[in-house]
Amino acid sequence: MKFHKILEKDEIDRILTRITHNILEIHRGTENLALLGIQTRGVFLAERIRAEIQKAEGTKVLTGQMDITLYRDDWTRIGYHPSVKATNISFQVDGMQIILVDDVLFTGRTIRAAMDALMDFGRPSRIELAVLVDRGHRELPIQADYTGKYVETRRSETVNVLLSEHDGRDEVLIQKQ
């Protein structure tokens, strides 16, 4: 299998800074704003955006994490004993402007599952989506509000996001089959 590197650490850092500033420009501050990272790497990206917002604005933004495994419409295909990770939403969702954060946007099914899961916690006033990489091939009418990089891929390829908090290094690779 071949790997093609499309992003390195400094590029990922610049993208997250740009996404942060776009969020702040659109929201004009952080009131009623919360970031919700989708397990696994979306959690780390949400934490990095939170840190960038705190650096830029001097305020803390509510941040949580969610696992959407059991909300997926294909979880039985993954296996009957899926690995479920932590969901931690320690704030009231009702009336909040929630930004879901994920590493890769592909078919849209993960985001649909995340919205279903979020609704079990309350009714936000708005839900937005921030992704590091959008690779196309939507199966559902979902798009990101904040996109780091759009990459045309084949359906047979895989986009692998590696983050230092989980993988020991920051880079994004396309795995060609």
C-alpha positions, 0 to 999 in steps of 0.5 A, spaced: 500 500 500 502 506 498 501 513 502 501 520 500 502 525 505 497 531 504 498 535 510 504 536 515 504 539 522 505 546 520 500 546 515 495 543 520 496 548 525 495 553 520 488 550 518 486 550 525 488 557 526 484 559 520 478 555 522 478 558 529 478 565 526 473 564 522 469 561 527 470 567 531 468 572 525 462 568 524 460 568 531 462 575 533 465 572 540 464 566 544 457 567 548 453 560 547 458 557 543 461 550 545 465 545 541 463 538 541 469 533 538 467 526 535 471 520 538 477 519 536 481 525 533 475 530 533 476 530 540 483 532 539 482 537 534 476 540 538 481 541 544 486 545 539 481 549 537 478 551 544 486 553 546 486 557 539 480 561 541 482 562 549 489 565 546 485 569 541 479 571 545 482 570 553 475 566 554 474 559 555 469 555 550 465 549 553 468 543 550 465 536 550 466 529 546 462 524 544 462 517 541 457 516 536 458 508 535 451 506 537 448 511 533 451 509 526 446 506 521 452 501 519 454 499 526 452 492 526 457 491 519 463 493 524 461 488 529 456 486 534 461 488 539 463 495 537 468 499 541 465 504 544 469 510 547 467 516 552 461 521 551 462 527 556 458 533 555 458 537 561 454 543 559 447 544 558 446 543 550 439 547 550 440 553 546 447 553 545 451 554 538 454 547 538 460 546 533 461 539 531 468 537 530 471 531 526 477 530 522 474 527 516 468 528 512 466 523 507 459 520 506 456 524 512 453 518 516 458 520 522 455 527 522 448 524 521 449 520 527 453 525 531 446 530 530 442 524 532 446 523 539 446 530 540 439 531 540 438 526 546 442 531 550 437 537 548 435 542 543 441 546 541 439 553 537 444 551 532 449 546 529 455 547 525 460 542 523 468 543 522 472 538 519 480 538 518 479 534 511 473 534 506 474 528 501 467 528 498 463 522 496 457 524 500 451 520 501 447 525 505 446 532 504 451 534 509 456 539 508 462 543 513 461 550 515 469 550 516 473 546 512 481 545 513 482 542 506 478 539 500 481 533 497 479 529 491 479 522 493 477 515 490 472 511 494 477 506 495 482 510 498 483 512 505 484 519 509 488 517 515 489 523 520 495 522 525 495 527 531 500 527 536 495 526 542 494 519 539 499 517 534 505 521 536 505 525 530 501 530 526 500 529 519 495 527 514 496 521 509 492 518 503 492 511 503 492 508 496 489 501 495 
